[in-house]
């Protein structure tokens, strides 16, 4: 049974930091591309960052480059998103996504991030 469990969301002031975690199980984590997406009510789910080739490669949305860092621990089957210098427009539900080498696609339940003063 595949599980992706996000944690680490919360309320933070603009300029603050949060670190999200996504604990994975039920599939081969090390060979899967792991990504983070953000969604706000009434809008599509937007790409934030991805880690692939076992973590050797990363990719970021232009809106978060230089502020967010995606990393992974293949021994712990966990992917992280370090978010620094947060802005109100970063507010949303953050979802963890896994794309396996067999082209299966999985999603977590999401964790809410609110950036507000």
N, C-alpha and C positions, 0 to 999 in steps of 0.2 A: 504494500500500500504506500503510494507516494504521499509525502507530507512536506509542505513548505510552511514554516512557522516564523512569521516576522515578529520582531519586538524592537523596543527602543524609541517608539514615537512618543510625542507629548507636546506640551506647550513651551515655546521658547520665545524670547524677545528677539527682535531684529538685531543682527550682528552676532547672535549666539550660535552654538553648535549642538549637534545631536549625532549619535552614531546608531544607525539601524543595523539589526542583525537578522539573518534568515537562516534558520537551521533546517537542513534538508535530510530526507531519508527516503528509502524505497527505490532509488535509482542510482546509477553510477555518477556520482557528483563530479569526480575529477575530470571526466571527459565531456561534461555538459557545459554549455554556455549559460552563464548566470547573469541575470539582468535585473534592474530596478526600473519601475515605471511609476508615474504619479497620475492620479485622477482627481479632478474636482467635480462637484455635482453638475450634471448637465453637459459635461464635456467628455471627449474621448480620452482614453488612457494614453498618456504621453511617455515616450522613452526618456529615461534619465541617464542610465549608464549600463555598460555591460562588461563582463570579464569572460574571455574565452581563451581557447588553446591552453587550458589548465591554469590560466591566470597570467600567461605571458603577454597577452594583449588585452587592452582595454579601449573603450570607446565612450564618449560623453556627448550629451546634448550641449549645444553651444551655450545655452542659458546657465549651465552649471560648471562649465570648464573653469578650472582654477579655484573652485570653491568646494567641489565634492570629489571624493576619492572612493572608488570601489576597490575592494580587496577580497581575498578569499583564503580560507584555511582548508585545504583539501583533506587534511588529516581529521579535521573536526566536521567536515561536510557543512561548512558555514560560509556564507558570503556576507560582507559588511558594506555599509555605505556611510562613510564619514562625511558629514555635512557641516561646513564652516561658513561663517559670514552669511547666515540665513537671512532671507528676505521674505516679506509678506507673500510675495508671489510663489514662494516655495510651498505654501500651504496646500495640503491635499492628503489623500490616502496613498500611501506608498505600498506598492505591490512587488513582491519577489517573483521572478519568472525563471523557469528552467527550460532549456531546449536541449534534449538529449541527442546523442550521436545517432540515434534511431529516428530522429525527427519528431519525438513526442514533445508536447508542450504542456507545462504545468504552471499553475498559479497558486500563490498563497492567499490568505484571507485579508491581508492588508493591515497596515498600522497607520494611525492618523497622526499627522504632523501639523501643528498650528503655529504659525509665526506671527506674533502680535504683541504690541506693547500694551 
